[in-house]
Amino acid sequence: MTSEALIESLRNDTPANLVENYLFDRIPAIFDGDRKLIVAWKRMLAERIEVDPACITFVGSAATGASMNPLKNFRLFDKTSDVDVAVISPHHFAIGWRYLRMNNVRRLRVDKRTRVAWDEHVNRYIYWGTIATDRLLGVLPFGLQWLKATSKMEEISPTLGHSVNLRIYADYESLRAYQLQSIRALRNSLIG
């Protein structure tokens, strides 16, 4: 998808249709139409992080082909882009959220960047049923396992050379609600 096509869709399509057509019900752009490759990639990641492959969904520019961030000027996905992956796992979400909630003393011992991310989760992300692991993965009980998994996925095609970021969602409804909210905000910033 070109940047222009994305902007046109944002202006003319409903947020629900945009989320379904460009994120959920398609082969992500990074896979260039290769269904077998995405099935194999998801299976490999799923085995490493102990979830069902059906619980893995690509989001962001790796899914659509262009950044959905107006601050990035709807830049096309390229070799410098991160790969954002949603993991729908009530199990990992519950473990992660319980850990963040119960370990306030540890929160005081982490670096400032991690502490800010921790606070953002308590105050904002949890409302959406999500844990953004880009800054918190290292402190979560399953963090080392997932860090090893993302490192491995960064060594294989088509994510070779890209940073792979995982975000945990409590359920599929949380993923859908978060994406819809983001699309609505993006659409409002374009249309007014």
N, C-alpha and C positions, 0 to 999 in steps of 0.2 A: 504494500500500500504506500502510495506517495503521501507526502505531507499535505499536499493540496487535497487529496481524496479524503484524508482523515479530517481535515478542517471542514470540508463540505459535508461529510457524514455527521460531524458534531453539530453543524448548523441545521441540517434537514432531517436527521433521523431521531427517533426517541432514544433516551438514554438506555432503556431496556433492550431495544433492538441493537443498538451499538455494542453493548456489553455482550450480548449473545452472539452476534454475527462476527465480531472482531476479536473477542477474547475466548469465549467458551466453546462455541460450536464450529471450530475450524482447526486446521493444522497450523501451528504457529509459524510465522514468517521465517524464523531462523531455520526451520526444517525444509523450506523451499518445496513444499508439496509432498515430501517423502514420508508417507504414513508409516512404513515399516521402521524407518529410522526413529521417529518419535516414540513408537511403541517400545522399541528396544531401549532407547534412552530412559524413558520413564520406568521401565522394569529395572534397569540397572540402579537408578537412584532409589527406587522404592525398596529394593532389597537391602541397600546400604542404610536406609533410615527407618526401616521396618514399618512401612505403610503399604497399602494397596496401590498399585500403579494408577488406578482410576481416581485416586485422591490427589493427583498431581496435575496442576494446571499452570500453563505459562501465562504471564500477564506482562504489561508494559510493552516496550518497543520490540522485544524478542517475539512477542505474540503478534503485534499489529504491523510491525515493519517500520513504524515511526514513533517517536517519543510522544506521549500524551501530556507532556509537561510544556506549557506555553513559555516558561522561562528558558527552555532548551530550544525554542523556536520550532517545535515539532520536527526536530532533527531525525533523519532516517537512521535506522539501526545500522551500525557499522562495527568494525573490528575493535573499537574502543568502548562499545556499549556493554553495560552489565546485562546479565540474563536474570530476570526476576521470575521466581517460581513460587506459586502458592501451594501449600501443603495442607490439605483438609484432614485434620486429625484431632478429634475430640480428646483422645488419649494424651497426645503430646501437648495440646493446649492446656489441659487440666494440670498436667505435671508442671509445665512452664509457669502458668499463672499462680499455682500454689507456691512454687518456689519463690517467685518474685514477691508474693504477698507475705510469705513467712520468714524471709531472710533480710529483714531491715538492717540488722547489724552488719551483714556482709555488704549491703548497699553502701554503707558509709566507708568501706575499705577499698572500693573500686575507684578507678580514675574518673575524673570529672565527666568526660564524654559518655562513659558507660552509665554513670549515675544520672545524667540528664536523660539518657534514653530510658533508663529504668523508670524515672519519674513520669516521662511521657506516656509510658505504657500504663502505669497506674492511673493517670489522670485522663488519658485520651484513647489510646489504642484498644484497651480492654473493652470499652464501650462497643467497639465494632467487632469484637470477638477475634482479635488478631494479635499476634506477637511478631514483630518485625525482628528477625534474628540477626540482621546485619550488624548490630552493635551489641546484642545481648547473648548471642549464641554461646560464647565462651563461658558464661556464668551458669548456663542451664545444665541440669543433670545429664542430659543426653547430648550436650554441646560438642564434646570431643568426637563422638561418633558422627555427628552431622557435619562437623568441620572436615573430617577425613573424607566424608562422602562428597561434599562440594568440591574439595581439592581434586578428587578423582574425576568428577564430572567436568572439571576445567581442563582435563587432559585428553578428552575425547571429542570427536566431531559430533555435532556442529558447534559445541560450546568451547572448543579448544581455544585457549587464550582469552576467554571472557571470564569475568568474575561472576560466579553463580550465587545469587542471594535467595535465601529461602524465607518465606513468611508463613507462619502457622495460622490457620483459621480453625475456630472451634467447630464449624460446620459449613456446609455449602451455602446456606442462607447468609452466613456472616460474610463469606467471600463475595457473594452477589451484592449484598447491601453496601459493603465497602467500595466495590467497584462502581456501583450506581451513584453513590455519593460523590465519588471522585469525578465521574463523568459529568454529573450535574454541575459541580463547581467549575469544572473546565468549560463546559458549555456556557454557563453564566458569565464567565470572564470573557468569552469571545463575543457573545451576543448582547450581554448587558441586561 
